[in-house]
């Protein structure tokens, strides 16, 4: 019988018989039962807080499951419990009464004494020390995590261990004796160095345990006496490790002298602002165990301890050191909602390297102590530095183009249309371009042009311009681009500075070019008609170089270190300066482009950059070395870009660089199917438009095709489930990326999301990506009304679940009988990592969360202007950098949705899109509500009538049409594109 008011303890030992199972089933069952028992909560009010279960494996083999709540026990208590259990068992089998030592006090006596003792002056002295020690301490250690911190702290965790050699342990012990510190202090100091190197923060707070049994009467008592101490160490100034040990020793000694204040009381007294996402004051923990846990010593029975798999983590990261005969065991316990297994494996490797560096040279500054493992050093110094490639350093730029000419002489090389005209474009094949460049090159050679001789070029964008540049290179000269749009004074200065031997220009620019004695050739004034047969409707230009000149390649006299061109700077910091670029530099750059731009199937490249800028080398010359068709848009000097048509653009793959492999501000365009105007087309027509549009985008250089997920209103009625439409797109395309924008994740089971999209990933051979959203309309949550209030938190958690399943990891769920089940998804996807976007209507917090998580952002311009968007992107990039994603070589993408309708007349476009766009705005509460509030309106109020709604929609349409989409004519929309690019 239990005393009145005491919890009822179990009277029998439950026995679970597993003898009938085979070996494999028995092992699986015992693991499941142990895990289930460990996760079964204790009833703190009624008990029991101590539970035993016996698993019978065979007649001679048993497993005793011992479960107790931490509130009644600490590590010290476990030794006492196992020792006393051994004594009681030994006495029992011998038919004797156990003779356990009488306890001088009970735990309740200790608790009462502590409460009475820790008050008044004693309490104040303890508080004063800790307040002084922790004032201004950072509230959080910013360790880079693999996932954003959940809004509410979780305890899901696991462990990894690493056994360090006995030799290293002996060296650490020797160092502790030499420095007059304990092994614990060396471990703590090293751990703080590791945290400092990972976080970049010199102010490190680490939690450590203390037994808190300074009175002899407490040594044999079972109960929770342990306390947590927050040890704050200043690592600033890059001290040597020896110097740091002195700091750590002082901090530790003072902390132990004030160890009686309970940590919970300290947090309360410090009035720390609580954050549900993290542990207060400290998020990392360190301990050293210099004696292994005592086992059971039962007569006639061979016993050993089995440590169950840890599935919880109290802190973000805890490091436990255990001194053993075999060496120093390091156990890392970590929160699996923050860290991946590979990250902790890497951290433990760095820990070992750090300790080895410390014992090798303890006087080394902590910021230069080694961290990288041998394999990482090899990867960094050898593999990543293995930049050797098959670059033809003995060839010049024009020779690479001549190689392509030999391969595809009859393929179209360059196409040119003059803006504002209705004429068919002019074209040259590779063979024709080479022949005409040879004719001019021979003429330049006759004029004395050779290696490193400067030749200025002042011409409009035309076929003749490209012929002139190539001819100068073939002759051995270095071209100097002179933009006809430059002021006369700037052109005069450049000609004076460069002193070109020859200037190639056109008759109309002569008055604009001061004559400094150089020879000037007007390439449009001595042309002879080229009589070769026209191809299709393409018009052949006159040959501007005289048919008497040879059309064969010149004997090359140029070396790779000779100058290919001279580009002048803008002069913003003074006068313009000419930068000489050699053929070797150019060839190296072009081969670098080969590695970073996928061009296995040459297509069509629109060259739009002035030759006065280096990027024109990529557009004009790299493309020609790869067999592209280069499209030159000619805009006459002084005219506008109005009238650009491209109605003649040939069918084929219009090339856009892959932004995942290239860098810079290049924009990649995608198709985003979102709205359906149900009045004007049938459902079948809508799906036909989707599939035909997908096929067009697939063969014309678009990067991706997006389909949405919408619910319960007609406007988006074509797309209730994007995985279905995406599977159809996968079946009719080969190249284009297939993306969902956006899956409302709180409405779905993340397992189904991972599995269904893995199917599409297989169908498309690895082309899928998913944008996730927390929700659009309240009515959508008829699927899961209980999730609406916490939809954003649920989305964040479920995104990580989907990503984990996609990587092939398992998650633990409860089965129909309440048992824990390990779940993996099938089929396995093609891509190792799922490309993920988070959809944002413009909240800076969402941009920050995406940056922390290392995922992309999908957003729009409705309700935010470009300056506001730029500020949010800056928040995203800062969070991305802070969490180390750029160090991993990852690139974060911002995908911008722009409602698009291009026509030839602005007003016609405006009237065409008015009703569909207004219908879309009306369907989206998230767009209308902020706009209404800015006008002092409440669309949910009883006084808000249909007339008010129509007026609001009219206002919204005018505002968003002008600033938030690509709706209008080409020349109306081009400035928006330019603004986005900058």
Secondary structure as the mmCIF struct_conf table of DSSP 4:
data_model
#
loop_
_struct_conf.conf_type_id
_struct_conf.id
_struct_conf.beg_label_comp_id
_struct_conf.beg_label_asym_id
_struct_conf.beg_label_seq_id
_struct_conf.end_label_comp_id
_struct_conf.end_label_asym_id
_struct_conf.end_label_seq_id
HELX_LH_PP_P HELX_LH_PP_P1 UNK A 2 UNK A 3
TURN_TY1_P TURN_TY1_P1 UNK A 4 UNK A 5
BEND BEND1 UNK A 6 UNK A 6
HELX_LH_PP_P HELX_LH_PP_P2 UNK A 7 UNK A 10
BEND BEND2 UNK A 12 UNK A 12
STRN STRN1 UNK A 14 UNK A 17
TURN_TY1_P TURN_TY1_P2 UNK A 19 UNK A 20
BEND BEND3 UNK A 21 UNK A 21
HELX_RH_AL_P HELX_RH_AL_P1 UNK A 23 UNK A 39
BEND BEND4 UNK A 40 UNK A 40
HELX_LH_PP_P HELX_LH_PP_P3 UNK A 41 UNK A 42
TURN_TY1_P TURN_TY1_P3 UNK A 44 UNK A 46
BEND BEND5 UNK A 49 UNK A 49
STRN STRN2 UNK A 50 UNK A 56
BEND BEND6 UNK A 58 UNK A 60
STRN STRN3 UNK A 62 UNK A 68
HELX_RH_3T_P HELX_RH_3T_P1 UNK A 70 UNK A 72
HELX_RH_AL_P HELX_RH_AL_P2 UNK A 75 UNK A 93
TURN_TY1_P TURN_TY1_P4 UNK A 94 UNK A 95
HELX_LH_PP_P HELX_LH_PP_P4 UNK A 100 UNK A 103
BEND BEND7 UNK A 104 UNK A 105
HELX_RH_AL_P HELX_RH_AL_P3 UNK A 107 UNK A 117
BEND BEND8 UNK A 118 UNK A 119
HELX_RH_AL_P HELX_RH_AL_P4 UNK A 120 UNK A 134
TURN_TY1_P TURN_TY1_P5 UNK A 135 UNK A 136
BEND BEND9 UNK A 139 UNK A 140
BEND BEND10 UNK A 146 UNK A 147
HELX_LH_PP_P HELX_LH_PP_P5 UNK A 148 UNK A 150
BEND BEND11 UNK A 151 UNK A 152
STRN STRN4 UNK A 156 UNK A 156
STRN STRN5 UNK A 157 UNK A 165
HELX_RH_AL_P HELX_RH_AL_P5 UNK A 166 UNK A 179
TURN_TY1_P TURN_TY1_P6 UNK A 180 UNK A 180
HELX_RH_AL_P HELX_RH_AL_P6 UNK A 183 UNK A 199
BEND BEND12 UNK A 202 UNK A 202
STRN STRN6 UNK A 203 UNK A 210
BEND BEND13 UNK A 215 UNK A 215
HELX_RH_3T_P HELX_RH_3T_P2 UNK A 216 UNK A 218
TURN_TY1_P TURN_TY1_P7 UNK A 219 UNK A 220
BEND BEND14 UNK A 223 UNK A 223
STRN STRN7 UNK A 227 UNK A 234
TURN_TY1_P TURN_TY1_P8 UNK A 236 UNK A 237
STRN STRN8 UNK A 240 UNK A 240
HELX_RH_AL_P HELX_RH_AL_P7 UNK A 241 UNK A 257
TURN_TY1_P TURN_TY1_P9 UNK A 258 UNK A 260
BEND BEND15 UNK A 261 UNK A 261
HELX_RH_AL_P HELX_RH_AL_P8 UNK A 263 UNK A 270
TURN_TY1_P TURN_TY1_P10 UNK A 271 UNK A 271
HELX_LH_PP_P HELX_LH_PP_P6 UNK A 272 UNK A 274
TURN_TY1_P TURN_TY1_P11 UNK A 276 UNK A 277
BEND BEND16 UNK A 278 UNK A 278
BEND BEND17 UNK A 280 UNK A 281
BEND BEND18 UNK A 283 UNK A 283
STRN STRN9 UNK A 284 UNK A 289
BEND BEND19 UNK A 290 UNK A 291
HELX_LH_PP_P HELX_LH_PP_P7 UNK A 292 UNK A 294
TURN_TY1_P TURN_TY1_P12 UNK A 299 UNK A 300
HELX_LH_PP_P HELX_LH_PP_P8 UNK A 307 UNK A 310
STRN STRN10 UNK A 312 UNK A 312
BEND BEND20 UNK A 314 UNK A 316
STRN STRN11 UNK A 317 UNK A 324
TURN_TY1_P TURN_TY1_P13 UNK A 325 UNK A 326
STRN STRN12 UNK A 327 UNK A 335
TURN_TY1_P TURN_TY1_P14 UNK A 336 UNK A 338
HELX_RH_AL_P HELX_RH_AL_P9 UNK A 341 UNK A 360
TURN_TY1_P TURN_TY1_P15 UNK A 362 UNK A 363
BEND BEND21 UNK A 364 UNK A 364
STRN STRN13 UNK A 365 UNK A 365
HELX_RH_3T_P HELX_RH_3T_P3 UNK A 366 UNK A 368
BEND BEND22 UNK A 369 UNK A 369
HELX_RH_AL_P HELX_RH_AL_P10 UNK A 374 UNK A 378
HELX_RH_PI_P HELX_RH_PI_P1 UNK A 379 UNK A 383
TURN_TY1_P TURN_TY1_P16 UNK A 384 UNK A 385
TURN_TY1_P TURN_TY1_P17 UNK A 393 UNK A 394
BEND BEND23 UNK A 395 UNK A 395
HELX_RH_AL_P HELX_RH_AL_P11 UNK A 397 UNK A 407
TURN_TY1_P TURN_TY1_P18 UNK A 409 UNK A 410
BEND BEND24 UNK A 411 UNK A 411
STRN STRN14 UNK A 412 UNK A 418
TURN_TY1_P TURN_TY1_P19 UNK A 419 UNK A 420
BEND BEND25 UNK A 423 UNK A 423
HELX_LH_PP_P HELX_LH_PP_P9 UNK A 424 UNK A 425
STRN STRN15 UNK A 426 UNK A 429
HELX_RH_AL_P HELX_RH_AL_P12 UNK A 430 UNK A 446
TURN_TY1_P TURN_TY1_P20 UNK A 447 UNK A 448
TURN_TY1_P TURN_TY1_P21 UNK A 451 UNK A 452
STRN STRN16 UNK A 454 UNK A 458
BEND BEND26 UNK A 461 UNK A 462
HELX_RH_AL_P HELX_RH_AL_P13 UNK A 463 UNK A 475
TURN_TY1_P TURN_TY1_P22 UNK A 476 UNK A 476
STRN STRN17 UNK A 478 UNK A 481
TURN_TY1_P TURN_TY1_P23 UNK A 484 UNK A 485
BEND BEND27 UNK A 486 UNK A 486
HELX_RH_AL_P HELX_RH_AL_P14 UNK A 488 UNK A 498
BEND BEND28 UNK A 501 UNK A 501
STRN STRN18 UNK A 502 UNK A 505
HELX_RH_3T_P HELX_RH_3T_P4 UNK A 507 UNK A 512
BEND BEND29 UNK A 513 UNK A 513
BEND BEND30 UNK A 516 UNK A 517
STRN STRN19 UNK A 519 UNK A 522
TURN_TY1_P TURN_TY1_P24 UNK A 523 UNK A 524
BEND BEND31 UNK A 525 UNK A 526
STRN STRN20 UNK A 528 UNK A 528
BEND BEND32 UNK A 532 UNK A 532
HELX_LH_PP_P HELX_LH_PP_P10 UNK A 533 UNK A 534
TURN_TY1_P TURN_TY1_P25 UNK A 536 UNK A 537
HELX_LH_PP_P HELX_LH_PP_P11 UNK A 538 UNK A 538
STRN STRN21 UNK A 539 UNK A 539
HELX_LH_PP_P HELX_LH_PP_P12 UNK A 540 UNK A 542
STRN STRN22 UNK A 543 UNK A 543
TURN_TY1_P TURN_TY1_P26 UNK A 544 UNK A 545
TURN_TY1_P TURN_TY1_P27 UNK A 547 UNK A 548
BEND BEND33 UNK A 549 UNK A 549
BEND BEND34 UNK A 552 UNK A 552
HELX_LH_PP_P HELX_LH_PP_P13 UNK A 553 UNK A 556
TURN_TY1_P TURN_TY1_P28 UNK A 560 UNK A 561
BEND BEND35 UNK A 562 UNK A 562
STRN STRN23 UNK A 563 UNK A 568
TURN_TY1_P TURN_TY1_P29 UNK A 572 UNK A 573
BEND BEND36 UNK A 574 UNK A 575
STRN STRN24 UNK A 578 UNK A 582
HELX_RH_AL_P HELX_RH_AL_P15 UNK A 583 UNK A 596
BEND BEND37 UNK A 597 UNK A 597
BEND BEND38 UNK A 600 UNK A 601
STRN STRN25 UNK A 604 UNK A 607
BEND BEND39 UNK A 609 UNK A 609
TURN_TY1_P TURN_TY1_P30 UNK A 611 UNK A 612
BEND BEND40 UNK A 613 UNK A 613
TURN_TY1_P TURN_TY1_P31 UNK A 614 UNK A 614
HELX_RH_AL_P HELX_RH_AL_P16 UNK A 615 UNK A 617
HELX_RH_PI_P HELX_RH_PI_P2 UNK A 618 UNK A 622
HELX_RH_AL_P HELX_RH_AL_P17 UNK A 623 UNK A 626
TURN_TY1_P TURN_TY1_P32 UNK A 627 UNK A 627
HELX_LH_PP_P HELX_LH_PP_P14 UNK A 628 UNK A 628
STRN STRN26 UNK A 629 UNK A 634
TURN_TY1_P TURN_TY1_P33 UNK A 637 UNK A 638
BEND BEND41 UNK A 641 UNK A 641
TURN_TY1_P TURN_TY1_P34 UNK A 642 UNK A 643
TURN_TY1_P TURN_TY1_P35 UNK A 647 UNK A 648
HELX_LH_PP_P HELX_LH_PP_P15 UNK A 649 UNK A 650
BEND BEND42 UNK A 651 UNK A 652
STRN STRN27 UNK A 654 UNK A 654
TURN_TY1_P TURN_TY1_P36 UNK A 659 UNK A 661
BEND BEND43 UNK A 664 UNK A 665
STRN STRN28 UNK A 671 UNK A 673
TURN_TY1_P TURN_TY1_P37 UNK A 678 UNK A 680
BEND BEND44 UNK A 681 UNK A 681
HELX_RH_AL_P HELX_RH_AL_P18 UNK A 683 UNK A 699
TURN_TY1_P TURN_TY1_P38 UNK A 700 UNK A 701
STRN STRN29 UNK A 704 UNK A 707
BEND BEND45 UNK A 712 UNK A 713
HELX_RH_3T_P HELX_RH_3T_P5 UNK A 714 UNK A 716
TURN_TY1_P TURN_TY1_P39 UNK A 717 UNK A 718
BEND BEND46 UNK A 720 UNK A 720
HELX_RH_AL_P HELX_RH_AL_P19 UNK A 722 UNK A 732
BEND BEND47 UNK A 734 UNK A 736
STRN STRN30 UNK A 737 UNK A 744
HELX_RH_3T_P HELX_RH_3T_P6 UNK A 745 UNK A 747
BEND BEND48 UNK A 748 UNK A 748
HELX_RH_AL_P HELX_RH_AL_P20 UNK A 750 UNK A 763
TURN_TY1_P TURN_TY1_P40 UNK A 764 UNK A 765
BEND BEND49 UNK A 766 UNK A 766
STRN STRN31 UNK A 768 UNK A 773
BEND BEND50 UNK A 774 UNK A 774
BEND BEND51 UNK A 776 UNK A 776
HELX_RH_3T_P HELX_RH_3T_P7 UNK A 778 UNK A 782
BEND BEND52 UNK A 783 UNK A 783
HELX_RH_3T_P HELX_RH_3T_P8 UNK A 785 UNK A 787
BEND BEND53 UNK A 788 UNK A 788
TURN_TY1_P TURN_TY1_P41 UNK A 789 UNK A 790
HELX_RH_AL_P HELX_RH_AL_P21 UNK A 791 UNK A 806
TURN_TY1_P TURN_TY1_P42 UNK A 807 UNK A 808
STRN STRN32 UNK A 811 UNK A 814
TURN_TY1_P TURN_TY1_P43 UNK A 816 UNK A 817
BEND BEND54 UNK A 818 UNK A 818
STRN STRN33 UNK A 820 UNK A 823
BEND BEND55 UNK A 826 UNK A 827
HELX_LH_PP_P HELX_LH_PP_P16 UNK A 828 UNK A 829
BEND BEND56 UNK A 830 UNK A 833
STRN STRN34 UNK A 835 UNK A 839
BEND BEND57 UNK A 841 UNK A 842
HELX_RH_AL_P HELX_RH_AL_P22 UNK A 844 UNK A 853
TURN_TY1_P TURN_TY1_P44 UNK A 854 UNK A 854
STRN STRN35 UNK A 856 UNK A 860
BEND BEND58 UNK A 861 UNK A 861
TURN_TY1_P TURN_TY1_P45 UNK A 862 UNK A 863
HELX_RH_AL_P HELX_RH_AL_P23 UNK A 866 UNK A 882
TURN_TY1_P TURN_TY1_P46 UNK A 883 UNK A 889
STRN STRN36 UNK A 894 UNK A 897
STRN STRN37 UNK A 899 UNK A 902
BEND BEND59 UNK A 904 UNK A 904
HELX_RH_AL_P HELX_RH_AL_P24 UNK A 906 UNK A 923
HELX_RH_AL_P HELX_RH_AL_P25 UNK A 925 UNK A 934
TURN_TY1_P TURN_TY1_P47 UNK A 935 UNK A 936
TURN_TY1_P TURN_TY1_P48 UNK A 939 UNK A 940
BEND BEND60 UNK A 941 UNK A 941
TURN_TY1_P TURN_TY1_P49 UNK A 942 UNK A 943
HELX_RH_AL_P HELX_RH_AL_P26 UNK A 946 UNK A 963
BEND BEND61 UNK A 964 UNK A 964
STRN STRN38 UNK A 965 UNK A 968
HELX_RH_AL_P HELX_RH_AL_P27 UNK A 970 UNK A 981
#
